[in-house]
Amino acid sequence: MLKYVIKRIVLALITAFIILSITFILVKSLGIADTTFGAKENVKHAFYLKQLNLGYVVVFDHEVDGYGKLLAQFHIEGVDEYFYARPILEQYFAWLKNIFTAWDWGESTSIELRSQATDIIASRLPTSMYINIVSVVVSVPLGIGLGILAGLKKNTWVDHLISTLVMIFISIPSFVVISFLMYFLCYKNQLLPSMWPNPSDTIGNKILAYFIPVMSLSFGSICGYTRFVRAELCEVMSSEYLLLARTKGLTKNQAITRHALKNAFVPILPSILAEFIGIFGGSMILEKLYGIPGIGDLYIRSINEKDYNVLMVDMAIFTTVGLLAGIVLDLSYGFIDPRIRMGEKK
């Protein structure tokens, strides 16, 4: 197991490195925007000097034809300075050097000019985490409970009703759900806040603001859990070992609680991690529509405004969480079911 874990971690690090490297080259190929537009002259000059030290730009005392795009020009104390963007590969190696030697992912170029990209992500990450954690806490018991109820009441009106509702709600995209909830609960009836509250708002408004995001993210998860749990429970209920347990004298309830549910939950519990990652990624659109200052909204803003440094840190968060969750997901099977051993040779 130890060798398997080490191998998976090393492969995850290599995968993350490849993903982030490809992402860096691709986003840099999109072009360079005038990200300091509107800033004061001294602020712009200080920003480009920092970019020069990081190795992302080069400065000349005259215009150079054919080198690359001219980012900015200054005339300070009688000296002309022309800042040009370095070639993408040179920026890539400078980016790697800064990360591995100083853990410097760069500064924001537009969202919060001259602020460290890691600090911007760190300030917004808790909001996204809280919403997604609450959504998982709400969706897991409801989804599992409905799935158990549908499985135990198989082919009854209860099962048909739950299955029909699940098929309806699982077919509706999350952005449609949140749009409907915002229209019906916020704009039409004014029962809930129509957007994410400010830090100065009352505690009551902050609590109410969680209802729309949590409900929007939970609908799809509840439906997914319900279908999965019902399918696993129905398969276990029709197995031979459960029939053997009944013939040995166990009542139906005893057979269900001691054997059926226990074995059905072997593939269900690890799926909670995968579901969390699904919600984590799906909250990007939700945060944008509801005005939530999380890393999902920040991801979209960084693409639109070509704030590459913030985008790369945000991408690193999503990539790392996804890869680590995959490792934990695989290992959890072995902890839940002792018969499963990862990386063991026959």
QUIHU-V671927 format. One record per residue. OMEGA is omega in whole degrees, -180 to 180 (NA if undefined). NEAR is the number of other ideal C-beta (glycine too) atoms within 12 Angstrom. D_LAST is the distance of its C-alpha to the last C-alpha in whole Angstrom. Layout:
# QUIHU-V671927
omega = (OMEGA/OMEGA)
near = (NEAR/NEAR)
d_last = (D_LAST/D_LAST)
This chain:
# QUIHU-V671927
omega = (-179/178/-180/-180/179/179/-179/179/179/178/178/178/178/179/179/179/-180/-179/-178/178/178/180/-180/-178/-178/-178/176/179/179/-178/-176/180/175/-170/-180/-178/178/180/178/-175/-179/178/179/-178/178/179/-178/173/177/177/177/179/180/178/-179/180/176/-176/176/177/178/179/-179/180/174/-180/-177/-178/175/-177/-177/175/-177/174/-173/179/176/-179/177/178/179/-177/179/175/176/174/-173/-179/177/177/-179/-180/175/178/178/-180/-179/-179/-174/-178/-176/-176/-180/180/178/-179/176/-178/180/-175/173/-171/175/173/179/-179/179/178/179/179/-178/-180/-177/-178/-179/-179/178/-179/-179/-178/-178/178/178/179/178/-180/180/-172/-176/-179/180/-179/180/179/178/179/177/179/179/180/180/179/-175/177/172/-180/177/179/-179/-180/-180/-179/179/179/179/180/180/-174/-179/180/-177/179/-177/-179/174/179/-178/177/178/-179/179/180/-173/-174/-176/-173/-176/-177/176/179/-177/177/-177/177/-178/-175/175/179/-179/180/-179/180/179/178/179/178/180/-178/179/-173/-178/179/-177/179/-179/-180/-174/-175/-178/-180/179/179/179/178/-178/179/-177/-178/180/-179/-180/-178/178/179/180/-178/-179/-177/-177/-177/177/176/177/178/178/-179/178/175/178/175/-179/180/178/179/-179/-175/-175/-173/-172/-177/-179/-179/179/-176/179/177/-175/-176/177/-179/178/178/179/179/178/178/178/178/-178/179/-178/-178/-180/-179/180/-179/179/-177/-175/178/-179/-178/-180/-177/176/176/180/179/-180/179/-178/176/-178/-177/178/175/-169/-177/177/179/-177/177/178/179/179/179/-179/-179/-179/-180/-180/-179/179/178/177/178/180/179/180/-179/-177/178/-180/180/-179/-180/-177/-180/-178/177/-177/173/-178/180/178/NA)
near = (18/13/14/21/19/15/18/25/22/16/20/26/20/16/21/28/22/16/22/31/26/18/28/32/23/19/31/30/18/19/16/30/21/22/35/32/17/11/21/13/17/14/21/27/26/21/35/36/22/27/37/25/20/32/27/38/35/27/30/22/17/14/17/18/11/8/20/24/23/24/32/33/24/27/13/18/8/8/14/17/27/26/33/30/34/26/21/24/16/22/32/28/21/29/35/25/19/27/27/13/13/17/15/26/33/41/35/37/40/31/35/27/28/29/25/26/39/28/21/36/39/21/23/35/31/16/32/38/24/27/41/39/25/28/37/33/22/28/36/31/19/28/36/33/22/33/38/34/23/36/36/28/21/23/15/14/12/19/26/16/17/34/28/18/21/32/18/16/30/24/15/20/18/36/23/20/34/38/23/22/32/31/19/18/24/26/17/13/12/13/16/31/28/26/24/33/25/13/13/8/15/13/12/13/19/21/17/24/33/31/29/40/44/34/33/41/46/40/37/34/44/35/33/35/43/39/31/35/41/36/26/30/39/25/22/32/31/16/19/13/20/28/17/13/25/21/11/14/10/19/13/17/14/17/26/23/20/20/28/32/27/22/26/34/29/26/24/36/27/27/33/32/27/27/35/35/29/28/42/36/29/33/45/33/26/42/37/28/31/39/24/37/29/36/41/38/34/40/37/24/27/37/26/19/27/27/37/41/44/42/37/44/40/41/34/34/35/34/30/26/30/25/28/27/28/24/31/27/28/28/26/24/25/22/18/24/20/10/12/19/18/24/19/12/7/4)
d_last = (14/17/15/14/18/20/18/19/23/23/23/25/28/27/28/31/32/32/33/36/37/38/39/42/43/43/45/47/48/50/53/54/57/60/58/61/63/66/65/68/68/67/64/63/64/62/59/59/60/56/55/56/55/51/51/52/55/58/62/64/68/69/68/65/65/62/59/58/59/62/61/64/67/69/72/72/75/76/73/71/67/65/61/59/55/53/51/48/46/48/48/44/43/46/44/41/43/45/42/40/43/45/43/45/45/48/51/52/54/56/54/55/57/56/54/50/48/45/48/49/45/45/48/47/44/44/46/43/41/43/44/40/39/42/41/38/39/42/39/36/38/40/38/35/39/40/37/36/40/39/36/38/41/40/42/45/48/46/43/45/47/44/42/45/46/42/42/46/45/41/43/46/45/45/48/50/49/50/53/54/54/56/59/59/58/60/62/64/64/63/61/58/59/59/57/55/57/59/58/61/61/61/58/59/59/55/54/55/54/50/51/51/48/46/47/46/43/42/43/40/37/39/39/35/34/36/35/31/32/34/31/28/31/32/29/28/31/31/28/28/26/29/32/30/31/35/35/35/38/36/39/38/38/36/33/34/34/31/28/29/30/27/25/27/27/23/23/27/27/25/27/30/29/29/32/33/33/34/37/37/38/40/43/44/46/47/48/50/52/53/54/51/51/47/44/44/48/48/45/48/51/49/48/52/54/51/51/48/47/47/45/42/42/41/39/37/37/36/33/32/32/30/27/27/27/24/22/23/22/19/18/21/18/16/20/21/18/16/14/13/11/11/10/7/4/0)
